[in-house]
Amino acid sequence: MDRRKFVANSTVGGAAALMAGSAFAQSPEIRWRCASSYPKSLDTVFNAPQIVADYVAKVTGGKFQISLHAAGELVPAFGVLDAVSNANVECGHTASFFYWGKDPSLVFDYTVPFGMNTRQYMAWYQYGEGRSLIQGSMRDHGIVSFACGNFGAQMGGWFRKEIKSMADLKGMKMRIGGFSGAVFSKVGGVPQSIPAGEIYPSLERGVIDSAEWVGPYDDEKLGLSKVAKYYYYPGWQEGSGQLSFYINQQKFEALPPEYKALLEMACQAATLLTLNKYDHVNPAAIRRLVGSGAQLKAFPKEVLAGLYKASKEVLEEYSAKNEKFKRLYDSYRQYQASITPWFTLGEMSYDRLIEDSLRTK
Amino acid sequence: MDRRKFVANSTVGGAAALMAGSAFAQSPEIRWRCASSYPKSLDTVFNAPQIVADYVAKVTGGKFQISLHAAGELVPAFGVLDAVSNANVECGHTASFFYWGKDPSLVFDYTVPFGMNTRQYMAWYQYGEGRSLIQGSMRDHGIVSFACGNFGAQMGGWFRKEIKSMADLKGMKMRIGGFSGAVFSKVGGVPQSIPAGEIYPSLERGVIDSAEWVGPYDDEKLGLSKVAKYYYYPGWQEGSGQLSFYINQQKFEALPPEYKALLEMACQAATLLTLNKYDHVNPAAIRRLVGSGAQLKAFPKEVLAGLYKASKEVLEEYSAKNEKFKRLYDSYRQYQASITPWFTLGEMSYDRLIEDSLRTK
């Protein structure tokens, strides 16, 4: 069939003709590899870049294919930034706070302790200064980054012993991610950076005393309730947790504009769907965890106040010594101060109403 | 240039070659018209289908164009369902609760009084039964529908007099949307269905005593604070508000699969971005409103309890007499009962922590 003739026929009136063949048969063919920082077993976070890959393939009629590779398959869990930066892979899916030791400003691409909740963060990222500042930071590493998923508010972690005061944190060995580890260190704890697969055995053997990972659904998959029975909230360290899709900058720049727009949009769709999926799977997971013996505990107010004070100190220390960090921190904290009162009025007053109404039904 | 040869050259290694020409030059050309239920002045909600149109055009290199038309331009504000159903336009952007008189089950494509908050609703829509049940309802009208934006939690509305008890609602004429009007009627009020542009003059002339529209940003645009000074919360009638992109089913079925996937994905991107945009613009709007004299008031507990009781009664009345409504209501309320405890634990405990922390800083 002559495609040029086919196109000429398929104006608004000739919709039936559109059924024949692939609409994008003449588009350029691309094969990319995407390295994830997560194992396949954590299916929700692992699936975020798969949503991108599926949409990109569907929309291009299979012309643009992205193959997804679990942590360790092509590069180590925490090696995604370097691999994309060096073009060892064209793209990757990760959490930017894994790399804060290399570039502290990257924590703002994920979250900071006592930071904005998920919707507040997304508003800052998409319509405040967040996205442009973060993409500026990532350009220094030769990477184009897009938000690609969010965990929502996380839990405060699993503890083998109850936490009654700040003294209980002194000397405690805890698996705690990224920048929050610096805060935990400030209050006398001993933070450990351990990938997903090693948390359970470390807790079981007593190498660590406690661990935070994500939330009910993912924590259940790691089996953490079997080796530490107290499950603490709120998750002061991660009230939101943005995932990122990294693309090697040269590879991105070489794409036709249609493919660039497609990737950006697919990451936005994956951001929405991944958050929706976590919100869908966590309610049943927390019921199963509690049903099998996990004990929910709220951190004492004194402990939360101590962690808040330490968080502010650490944020201000980095802000004083790192210009990129300061630029992001100033934007982030001003936005948080501005958006929180509206959420308290509009969203929280509604959530409280529903909580009360359902209880008294 | 021979495009077939061009494609053959543009494999993974030949990225530079991809820069030449449009990647989708051979795709079918489509021109669609989209009728919005909203005026251009409400820029955030009006822009939701524009996000879809922009992405669809960018990704297809201009081959698939959707032109956007404000309420009244092609069809009246509340005529979008009929216009899409009858293929007077190929697609539209609207809120399904406008049509609950025609099909009560459509309220679940928007929200119900005392319903789920935005993230809870989205989880039900995308991963619970929501989407498939709603799309089933819409098929009866010859329409394929996709979520396309969300207002977030709304405010309870503008009142010329203070509300102190249920007695104050008796005989009150209020502009209140869709199904919530039936609840308002149940408690003795007189609900009025009035499009955006007529709310201000109706309040000014005393034709109505009160009006709820959306939230700070949109309400400010309508000028409501100038004609009714008490701004009530929480927005019991709309704790979330999903917007919908309607597509005539035959027009949709005639699209190539690539364009179908593209539309679905673009609507997901627009859902995320429209919610983010509202969350971005509302904080400054509420400050401006309060700064210019609007008085924030919480509904008395007695009034909320009365409205909750009336809401349940109305929902159950429709459920008893309408099978489609019942199927959706059963799924919706079970999901709400299941997801709310997790949100109270994970999200609300975090939001309370931040509210307290920022206050004591």
Interface residues (C-beta under 8 A of the other chain):
Chain A: R3 R4 F6 V7 S10 T11 V12 A15 A16 A17 L18 M19 G21 S22 A23 F24 A25 Q26 S27 P28 E29 I30 R31 W32 Y55 K58 V59 T60 G61 F114 M116 N117 T118 R119 Q120 M122 A123 W124 Y125 Q126 Y127 G128 G152 A153 Q154 M155 G215 P216 Y233 P234 G235 W236 G239 Q250 K251 A254 L255 P256 P257 E258 Y259 A261 L262 M265 A266 Q268 A269 T271 L272 L273 L275 N276 K277 D279 H280 V281 N282 P283 A284 I286 L296 A298 L304 A305 Y308 K312 Q336 A337 S338 I339 T340 P341 W342 F343 T344 L345 G346 E347 M348 S349 Y350 D351 R352 L353 I354 E355 S357 L358 T360 K361
Chain B: R3 R4 F6 V7 S10 T11 V12 A15 A16 A17 L18 M19 S22 A23 F24 A25 Q26 S27 P28 E29 I30 R31 W32 Y55 K58 V59 T60 G61 F114 M116 N117 T118 R119 Q120 M122 A123 W124 Y125 Q126 Y127 G128 G152 A153 Q154 M155 G215 P216 Y233 P234 G235 W236 G239 Q250 K251 A254 L255 P256 P257 E258 Y259 A261 L262 M265 A266 Q268 A269 T271 L272 L273 L275 N276 K277 D279 H280 V281 N282 P283 A284 I286 L296 A298 L304 A305 Y308 K312 Q336 A337 S338 I339 T340 P341 W342 F343 T344 L345 G346 E347 M348 S349 Y350 D351 R352 L353 I354 E355 S357 L358 T360 K361
